[in-house]
Amino acid sequence: STLITVFGGPNDVNALADAVEKGAAGSDLRGYLDTQIRAFGSDTDRLVQGLRSRAPSAFIIVINVPNMAGLPYASGYSLQARQVLQYLSVGLTRELNRQNGRGLVIADAMCDPQTYAPGGFASDGFHPNDTGYAGLAQRLASIVASGTSSASASCAQMTIVPPL
């Protein structure tokens, strides 16, 4: 392989938010979320090590997680549900961004305003439509051409709703 793209996290955010909704966090919401975020980071470390060992010279792009609280599918959710989505999205993005410079680059879905453009979503409000995928493809092509990461440590999109 010469080019590998990794885009993981949005479904994890939704699965963990569903688990919280069903009571998995018990009385320690932040503790539960932080444990899950650290586990995701450890899993990401193993994934990147595995990719690098199997494709030592491949150009690897990791797409971080958009703030799921800002996507159309979450617009009708309660404030607390959106806060959980945001906390997880930002936490997972930070874990993915931590990989930057370790033989890969980050495509920043979290801080790129284009990620949240209303015309870029399928009818489910979660998946990109053709326009959204075309925009993502253009961003990835730009990263391949430049060889540089677009990861941001902070941005307005990290606080679409008030923090937990």
RODO-2510 file (C-alpha; in nm, 4 decimals, decimal comma):
residues 164
     n   res          X          Y          Z
     1     s     0,0000     0,0000     0,0000
     2     t     0,1172     0,3505    -0,0764
     3     l    -0,1782     0,5468     0,0649
     4     i    -0,3909     0,4550     0,3657
     5     t    -0,6818     0,6584     0,4999
     6     v    -0,8327     0,5933     0,8409
     7     f    -1,1641     0,7438     0,9468
     8     g    -1,2818     0,6002     1,2738
     9     g    -1,4623     0,7552     1,5626
    10     p    -1,8043     0,8895     1,4632
    11     n    -1,9760     0,5532     1,5091
    12     d    -1,7834     0,5055     1,8353
    13     v    -1,9152     0,8403     1,9587
    14     n    -2,2715     0,7342     1,8808
    15     a    -2,2311     0,3906     2,0412
    16     l    -2,0838     0,5399     2,3577
    17     a    -2,3530     0,8089     2,3740
    18     d    -2,6162     0,5353     2,3435
    19     a    -2,4457     0,3449     2,6261
    20     v    -2,4559     0,6585     2,8420
    21     e    -2,8242     0,7030     2,7590
    22     k    -2,8839     0,3452     2,8802
    23     g    -2,7036     0,4073     3,2094
    24     a    -2,3559     0,2647     3,1423
    25     a    -2,1858     0,5644     3,3043
    26     g    -2,3636     0,5175     3,6339
    27     s    -2,3051     0,8164     3,8592
    28     d    -1,9633     0,9047     3,7133
    29     l    -2,0305     1,0384     3,3644
    30     r    -1,6945     1,2096     3,3131
    31     g    -1,5030     0,9140     3,4568
    32     y    -1,6805     0,6745     3,2206
    33     l    -1,6281     0,8987     2,9177
    34     d    -1,2611     0,9603     2,9997
    35     t    -1,2008     0,5852     3,0357
    36     q    -1,3600     0,5216     2,6963
    37     i    -1,1597     0,8011     2,5342
    38     r    -0,8324     0,6595     2,6736
    39     a    -0,9262     0,3124     2,5490
    40     f    -0,9934     0,4558     2,2022
    41     g    -0,6488     0,6195     2,2144
    42     s    -0,4832     0,2891     2,3052
    43     d    -0,6703     0,1122     2,0264
    44     t    -0,5596     0,3836     1,7851
    45     d    -0,1975     0,3386     1,8940
    46     r    -0,2204    -0,0335     1,8149
    47     l    -0,3928     0,0319     1,4812
    48     v    -0,1265     0,2788     1,3679
    49     q     0,1551     0,0455     1,4787
    50     g    -0,0074    -0,2391     1,2852
    51     l    -0,0514    -0,0296     0,9723
    52     r     0,3048     0,0944     0,9876
    53     s     0,4435    -0,2567     1,0370
    54     r     0,2526    -0,3869     0,7340
    55     a     0,3045    -0,0850     0,5094
    56     p     0,6227     0,0852     0,6341
    57     s     0,6457     0,3424     0,3560
    58     a     0,2755     0,4167     0,3053
    59     f     0,1440     0,7701     0,3355
    60     i    -0,1176     0,7477     0,6137
    61     i    -0,3923     1,0038     0,6626
    62     v    -0,6070     0,9844     0,9756
    63     i    -0,9299     1,1823     0,9649
    64     n    -1,0241     1,3034     1,3087
    65     v    -1,3815     1,3203     1,4403
    66     p    -1,6162     1,6093     1,3693
    67     n    -1,8131     1,7488     1,6608
    68     m    -2,1097     1,5156     1,6351
    69     a    -2,3176     1,7604     1,8411
    70     g    -2,3010     1,9957     1,5422
    71     l    -2,4233     1,7517     1,2789
    72     p    -2,7837     1,7703     1,1595
    73     y    -2,8853     1,4314     1,3039
    74     a    -2,8227     1,5617     1,6587
    75     s    -3,0151     1,8875     1,6211
    76     g    -3,3225     1,7523     1,8024
    77     y    -3,1278     1,5925     2,0874
    78     s    -3,1385     1,7282     2,4423
    79     l    -2,8595     1,9623     2,5539
    80     q    -2,7084     1,6930     2,7759
    81     a    -2,7083     1,4374     2,4923
    82     r    -2,5353     1,6891     2,2667
    83     q    -2,2850     1,7701     2,5420
    84     v    -2,1978     1,4005     2,5674
    85     l    -2,1567     1,3821     2,1876
    86     q    -1,9313     1,6869     2,1965
    87     y    -1,7224     1,5627     2,4909
    88     l    -1,6630     1,2318     2,3166
    89     s    -1,5972     1,3899     1,9765
    90     v    -1,3392     1,6309     2,1159
    91     g    -1,1779     1,3596     2,3283
    92     l    -1,1483     1,1140     2,0403
    93     t    -1,0187     1,3894     1,8121
    94     r    -0,7459     1,4732     2,0643
    95     e    -0,6456     1,1066     2,0771
    96     l    -0,6293     1,0928     1,6969
    97     n    -0,4432     1,4249     1,6741
    98     r    -0,1857     1,2827     1,9173
    99     q    -0,0783     1,0525     1,6328
   100     n     0,0247     1,3496     1,4177
   101     g     0,3922     1,3387     1,3308
   102     r     0,4235     0,9679     1,4085
   103     g     0,4577     0,8777     1,0437
   104     l     0,1144     1,0033     0,9460
   105     v    -0,0819     1,3218     0,8987
   106     i    -0,4211     1,4333     1,0254
   107     a    -0,7111     1,5546     0,8146
   108     d    -0,9007     1,7859     1,0473
   109     a    -1,2746     1,7140     1,0264
   110     m    -1,3285     1,8684     1,3714
   111     c    -1,2109     2,2207     1,2954
   112     d    -1,2859     2,2470     0,9230
   113     p    -1,6046     2,4562     0,8836
   114     q    -1,6744     2,2737     0,5556
   115     t    -1,7432     1,9598     0,7612
   116     y    -2,0573     2,1229     0,9001
   117     a    -2,1941     2,2730     0,5766
   118     p    -2,5670     2,1910     0,5637
   119     g    -2,5602     2,0881     0,1967
   120     g    -2,3062     1,8139     0,2628
   121     f    -2,5248     1,5595     0,4430
   122     a    -2,7410     1,2691     0,3338
   123     s    -3,1017     1,2609     0,4511
   124     d    -2,9976     1,0864     0,7761
   125     g    -2,8057     1,4000     0,8803
   126     f    -2,5064     1,1827     0,9723
   127     h    -2,3409     1,0519     0,6567
   128     p    -2,2036     1,2772     0,3839
   129     n    -2,3930     1,3020     0,0573
   130     d    -2,2167     1,3231    -0,2792
   131     t    -2,1280     1,6883    -0,2136
   132     g    -1,9902     1,6049     0,1303
   133     y    -1,7825     1,3163    -0,0014
   134     a    -1,6501     1,5323    -0,2860
   135     g    -1,5406     1,7952    -0,0335
   136     l    -1,3690     1,5309     0,1782
   137     a    -1,1950     1,3896    -0,1292
   138     q    -1,0689     1,7373    -0,2211
   139     r    -0,9318     1,7891     0,1309
   140     l    -0,7585     1,4507     0,1256
   141     a    -0,6115     1,5171    -0,2200
   142     s    -0,4777     1,8492    -0,0931
   143     i    -0,3141     1,6751     0,2030
   144     v    -0,1597     1,4105    -0,0241
   145     a    -0,0243     1,6844    -0,2520
   146     s     0,1192     1,8921     0,0319
   147     g     0,2157     1,6106     0,2667
   148     t     0,1146     1,8221     0,5638
   149     s    -0,1334     1,7818     0,8436
   150     s    -0,4271     2,0122     0,8969
   151     a    -0,4833     1,9258     1,2659
   152     s    -0,5774     2,2070     1,5018
   153     a    -0,5320     2,1951     1,8783
   154     s    -0,8443     2,4044     1,9328
   155     c    -1,1174     2,5780     1,7402
   156     a    -1,4696     2,7150     1,7760
   157     q    -1,6187     2,3865     1,6536
   158     m    -1,4981     2,2155     1,9726
   159     t    -1,7561     2,4107     2,1725
   160     i    -2,0696     2,4091     1,9591
   161     v    -2,2699     2,3498     2,2782
   162     p    -2,1712     2,4501     2,6322
   163     p    -1,9205     2,1970     2,7725
   164     l    -2,0196     1,9289     3,0218
***
